[in-house]
Amino acid sequence: MRDQTPSHSLLDALPSDWREATLLGRLLTHDGPTPVLVSGGRLRDISRVAPTVSQFLNGNFRGELGIDLGPLEAFDFAPAWTEGEAECKLLSPIDLQCIKAAGVTFAVSAIERVIEERARGEASKAESIRAALRERVGADLRSVKPGSPEAMKLKEALIADGLWSQYLEVAIGPDAEVFTKAPILSSVGWGDYIGVRSDSVWNNPEPEIVLVCNGKGEPVGAALGNDVNLRCFEGRSALLLGKAKDNNASCALGPFIRLFDESFTLDDVRQAVVRLEIHGEDQFRLEGQSSMREISRDPLDLAGQTIGKHHQYPDGFVLFMGTMFAPTEDRDGSGKGFTHKVGDVVRVSSEKLGVLENKVTHCDQASPWQFGVGDLISNLAGRGLLAAKAEVRK
């Protein structure tokens, strides 16, 4: 297991076999956002091969490695909150992809969503409700395949017991919950601040593996993600999901996209263990881990429910595949549960994907999101990258 103290170097955040991996990401250079590839341990500028990550993943560019910038360890990357100014800033590794998320894909998270709903967003009521639901619902949910005849029988039993919830519908019903997490280009990357609203009193990280798909819906890689959630808002009403999920700096991905190849496949995603560590300035520490083997819906099923005849994403999409983490440890007193505080360092890690590290601040104190699609097009045109007409090879 990795060092438990927060890292201050990108090299510490890379997969254990990063020299054998093919990693795709984005740097902020003096020219602007620049797609890069890490191959054979070396950093390569691929902006003239494909000016966007989306275009690279939609084309057949695997054999074109771009401009060799040197060994990755020769570059200075550091989190935004450390002293001094780093030579390079690592951006979120996606650009034009739609950012989607699947919810309630683990039994534990299903229970926690029901608890939020019944507690009406009040953390102090959560533990008593949790105790009442855990044994009755949790054991059944873990053994039931969503949409199966057994799931329908469980649904009937829960309705009869007065325990049914809209969250259990997407946990064991035929249709997955898939929603749009954040706008294009709004996500933040490794070493950046993540935001929670200053008027939120109950919130938490959601450490997840993010499936990366091209415009045809084909999975081409994976990354780590933090789908920051405001439980007090969603708990008051599921119709507040947008306010609970889509806020400034509330979506983090990185450090890189690991592309599928001989050393990393979809089966590695299916078997991955995801770890969460939180280090607070108040000396609070939280650790935990979950296994993707416990997910109730296969990644291909989730991707298939995201794209199809009803939904198309020509620039591709990324899909947060859900979490079983919903921290319940008391932080400020018995029965008060967990909520973030400004200054928390959050580390989401998995052996073959590395470490996504961010620091919590309030959304209105994080750097405002000001660089949109129009700005990206203008930047690429000004650099002559659109004029080069890098052709997508179908």
N, C-alpha and C positions, 0 to 999 in steps of 0.2 A: 504493500500500500504506500502511496505517496506521502511525502512529508506533510504533517498536519498543520504547519504554520503557513500563512498566506505567502504565495510566491511573489517575487518582484522581478521576474525575468520570463520572457516569452519561452525561452528554452525549457524552463521548468514546467511549462504548460503544454508541451507538445506530447503526442502519443509516445509510448515507450519505444516503439519501433519506427520513429519518425523518419529515419534515414532510408527506410525501405518503403515508406508510404508516399502516395501522391496526394499532395494537399493543395487545395485551391482557395484563394482568399483575395482580399483587397487591401491595398495600402493607400494612405493619404500622403501623396508626395507634393512637392512644390507645384507640379503641373495639375494635380487634382486626383480624384479617385482612380486608382490603377489596379486592374486585375493582375494577380501574380500566381505563379505556380511554384511549389516546392517539390522538386524531384531530385532524387539522388543526394539529398541534403543541401541542394543549392537553390537559391532564390532566383526566379526568372520573371521578367516583365513580359507579359503576354498581351499587352494592350494593342499591339499592331497585328496580332493574330486574331484576337477577338476583343473589341473595346469594352465589352461587358461580360461579367460572369455568366449571365443568362445566355448570351450568344455562344460563349465557349461550350456550355453544357448542351445547347441545342444543335451544335455542329459536330463535325468529326475532326477535332483538332488535337486528339491525344498525342499524335506524333510530332506536333509542332510545339517546341518548348520556349520560343520567344528569345529574349535577350538575357544572357546569363549575367546576373548582377553579383554573383559570388556566393560563398558559403553562408547559410542562414545565420550561423553564430557570429558572423562578422558585423551584423547589424544590431543597433541599439534600440530595443523595444522596452518600454516600461509603462506601468499603469499610470493613469492620469493623475492619481492622488499622491504619487511619490515626488520627492524633491527633484528639482532640475527638470530639464526639457529633453525628452527622448529624441533621438535622431529620426525615428519613424513612428507613425501611428498606425496600428492595425485597426481597420474598419470591420464592421460586420461583413462576413464573406459573401453575402448575397446583394443583388442590386434590383433588377427589374422583376424578380419573382414575386408572385402574390404570397403573402404570409398567412397560412391557414393553421388551424389548431383543432385537434380532436380532444374532446373532454370526456371524463368519466369512463376511461378505458381500463382502469384497475378497480378491483373490489373496494380497496381502502378509500380511494378517492370518491367512489360512489357513495359510501357511507358518510364521508365528510361533507359532500354536497347536500345530502339529506339533512345532516346536522345543521349546516348553515341555514337551510330553508326553515327548519323548525325553530331555530334560535333567533330568527329574524335579524341576523347580523350581530347579535350580542354575544361576545366571547364568553361572558360569565355563565351563560346558560348551556354552553356546549357540552361540558363534561357529563352532566347528568343524562342528557339526551344520548350522548355517545355510548354510555354504559348500557342504556336500555336497548340500543339498536345493534351493538357490535356482534353479540353472540347469535342473535336470531337471523340477521340479514347477512353478515359477513361470511359465515361458513357456507351458506347456500350460494352466494354470488360467486365464490371462488370455483365452484364445481359446475357451473352452468355456462353453456355456450350461448352467446347472444343470438336471439332469433330462433332457438331450437324449441321443440315441443316441451322439453323440460323447463325452459325459461318461461314459456307461457303458463305452465302449471304453477310455477313460483309466483308469477305475476298475479294470478287469480288468488293464491293463498295470501299474498301480502295485501291485496285489496280487501279481502275478507277480514284481515287483522287490523285494518285501518292504517297500514304502514306504507301504502303506495305513494310514490313521489314521481314528479316529472324527471328527476335525475335517474331514478331506477329504470324509467322507460328507455333511456339511451344507454344504460348500463347493460341491460339484458334483452332489450328489444332488437328487432332486425336492423334498425337504422342507427348509425353512429351519429354522435353530435360532432359536426364539423362546422367551424365558424371562422370568420376572418379576424385574425388576431390584431393586425397592425397594417398601416398603409405601406406601400412600396417605398423603400429607401429610408424608413423611419427607425429601423432596428439599430442597436448599438453593438459594438464588438468587445473582444477581450480587453481588459484593462480600462474600461470606461465606466462611468457612473450609470447606475440603474435607478429609476425613479418610482417612488410611491407618493400618492397624493398626501398633502399635509393635513387634509381633513379626514384621512382614513385612520381608524383606531384598531383595525384588525386586518392584517395582511400577511402575506408570506411569499417566498419564492416557490416556483414550480419547476424543479430540475427535470429536463426531458431530453430524449434523443429526437432530433429533427431529421426527418427523411427529406432528401433533396431530389426533386423530380424535374425532368425536362418538359418541354411543351407537349410531348406525346403522353405524358403521365408516367414515363418510365423512371424508376428509381435509379439514380446515377451516383449517389453518395449519401453521406450523413454528417451531421454536426451536432454539437451540444447546444442546448437552449435553456433559457430561463424565462418562462411565461409568467412574469410577475402578476400576482392576483390580489385584489382588494376584497377580502372575504366579507367585510362589513357591508359593502355595496351589493355584491351578488346575493348575500344572505337575505337582505331586505326584499329583493325581488330578482328573479332570473332575468327580467326585462332590463335590469341595470347591468347586464353582462358587458355591454360596450363601455360603460363608464368604469367598470371594475377591471377591464382588460386593456383598453386602448388609451394609454396616457403617454405623455412625453417620457422617453427613455424607459418604457416599461417592457420592452422586448429586447432580449440580448441573445446573440448567436456567436458561435466561434469555438476555438480560435480560428480554425479553418474548416472548410468542407473536406472530409476525407473521401476521395473518389473510390468507387468500387473497382477492384482489380484482383489479381491472384492473392494478394496479402490481406484483403479486406472485402468481405461479401455481405450480402443481406443476412446470411446466417449469423455473422458476427454481431449484427444489430439485434437479431432475435435473442441472442444469448448474452447480451451485454449486461453488465452490472453498472448502475448509475449511483454515484456517491454525492452526498450533499454535506458541505461543511459551512458553518456560519461562525464568524469570529466578531464579537461585538466590542465596541470601545468600553463597555461596562464589564468586560471580562466574561460575558456570557459566551458559552460554547455549545454548539449543537452539531451532532454528526449523525448520519444515517446512510443507508443504502437500500436500493431496490433492484430487482432483477426484471429485465424485459421478458423473461420467461413467464412472468405472472400476468402479462397483458392479456386482456380478454379477447382482443381482436388482432389478427395478424397484420403486420405493416402493409402487406399487399392489399388486404381487404380495406384498410383505412384509405390507402391511396386510391383504390377503385371507387370508394364512396365519395371521393373528393372531385375526381375528374371523370367525364363521360359525356353522354349525349346531352345532359342538362347543364354541364359546366365545362368550359374550355379555358385553358390558360396558356396562350401561345408563347409567353415568355417563361413558362415553367412556374412551379410553385414549390414552397417548402411547407412541410407539415409537422408541427409539434404533435407528438404521438401520445401525449398524456403522461401523467405522473401518479405514483401512489404515495408521494410525499404530501402530507398536510401536517406540518409540525404542531404538536399539541403540548409540548413541554412548557410548564409554567415559567414565565420570565420575571414578572414583577409581583408575584404573590400567588398564593394558592388559588386555583380555580380561574386564574386570569388568562391562562394559555400563552401562546406565542404570538408576537407581532414584531415586525421589523422596527429597528431604530436607525436613525441617521448614523452613518459611520460603520454599519455592519459590512464586513467583507464576506461575500458569498462565493463559494467555489463549487461548481458543478463539474464532476470528473467521471471519466470512463477510460479504461486502460488503452483502448485503440483509438480514442478520439481526443484525449488530452484533458486539459482543464480550462473551463470557462470561468474567469474570475472577474468580479465586478464589485463596486462599492455602492452602498445605498445612500441616496440623497432624496430630497423632495423633488417632485416633478418640476415645480416652478423654479428650483435652484439648479437643475441640470441644464446643460447647454441646450438652448432651444433648437428644435428641428427646423432648419431653414433651407436645406439643400434638397430640392425636389426633382421630379423627373425633367421639368423644363430646364433646370439648372444643369443637370447631367448632360442633356442633349447639347446645350450651348457650350459646355466645357469640352465635350468630345469633338464637336465641330471646330472649336477654336484650336484644338490640338491637331487637327487634320486627320483624326481617326475615323470620322464618318466618311470623309472624302476618299479614304483608302478603300472603302467598300469591302471590308472583310466579309467574304461570302459565306453564308450558312450552308453547310453541305448536308443535304437531307439524305 
